[in-house]
Amino acid sequence: MSINRNPQVIVLNGGSSSGKSSIARALQEILPGLWLTFGVDTFIDALPNGGDSPRAGITYEQDGTITFTTEHRALERS
């Protein structure tokens, strides 16, 4: 089996019920090759304690501000 070390990624950003999932499913049908879809919830759930651990690299402030460590940003990019 061959593993692509430089995968292609398409990011769909938009509000709830804006059609992101429908667009992703349509792209899966028309683009060449096999494409997988993952929601941001899947990414968050995969973090330590579902993102609520200090090791997840996310800080939730009282005023609603969310900050991310450089390690968290590197994980997102990967």
C-alpha positions as CSV (number, residue, x, y, z in Angstrom):
1,M,0.0,0.0,0.0
2,S,1.2,3.5,-0.9
3,I,0.7,6.4,1.6
4,N,0.5,9.9,0.3
5,R,2.8,12.0,2.5
6,N,1.4,15.2,1.0
7,P,-2.4,14.9,1.2
8,Q,-4.7,17.4,-0.3
9,V,-7.2,19.0,2.0
10,I,-10.4,21.0,1.2
11,V,-11.7,23.1,4.1
12,L,-15.3,24.2,4.0
13,N,-16.2,26.9,6.5
14,G,-19.6,28.2,7.2
15,G,-22.4,28.5,9.7
16,S,-24.7,25.7,10.8
17,S,-27.0,24.4,8.1
18,S,-25.1,26.4,5.4
19,G,-24.6,23.3,3.2
20,K,-21.0,22.3,4.1
21,S,-21.9,18.6,4.4
22,S,-23.9,18.6,1.1
23,I,-21.0,20.3,-0.7
24,A,-18.5,17.8,0.8
25,R,-20.7,14.8,-0.4
26,A,-21.1,16.3,-3.8
27,L,-17.3,16.8,-4.1
28,Q,-16.7,13.2,-3.1
29,E,-18.7,12.1,-6.1
30,I,-17.1,14.3,-8.7
31,L,-13.5,14.6,-7.6
32,P,-11.0,11.9,-8.8
33,G,-9.7,9.6,-6.1
34,L,-11.0,8.8,-2.7
35,W,-11.9,11.8,-0.4
36,L,-12.8,11.6,3.2
37,T,-14.9,14.0,5.2
38,F,-14.3,15.0,8.8
39,G,-16.1,17.6,10.8
40,V,-14.4,19.9,13.3
41,D,-16.3,18.0,16.0
42,T,-14.3,14.9,15.1
43,F,-11.1,16.8,15.5
44,I,-12.1,18.3,18.9
45,D,-13.3,14.9,20.2
46,A,-9.9,13.4,19.3
47,L,-8.1,15.9,21.6
48,P,-7.3,15.0,25.2
49,N,-10.5,15.0,27.2
50,G,-12.5,16.3,24.2
51,G,-10.6,19.6,24.2
52,D,-11.1,20.3,27.9
53,S,-7.7,19.2,29.0
54,P,-4.8,21.8,29.2
55,R,-2.9,19.3,27.0
56,A,-5.4,20.0,24.2
57,G,-3.9,23.5,23.8
58,I,-7.2,25.4,24.0
59,T,-8.0,28.0,26.6
60,Y,-11.6,29.1,27.1
61,E,-11.8,32.6,28.7
62,Q,-14.7,33.9,30.8
63,D,-15.4,36.6,28.2
64,G,-15.8,34.0,25.5
65,T,-12.3,34.4,24.0
66,I,-10.7,31.2,22.9
67,T,-6.9,31.0,22.6
68,F,-4.8,28.2,21.0
69,T,-1.2,27.3,21.8
70,T,1.4,27.1,19.0
71,E,1.4,23.3,19.5
72,H,-2.3,23.1,18.9
73,R,-2.0,25.2,15.7
74,A,0.7,22.9,14.4
75,L,-1.6,19.9,15.0
76,E,-4.4,21.6,13.1
77,R,-2.0,22.3,10.2
78,S,-0.9,18.7,10.1
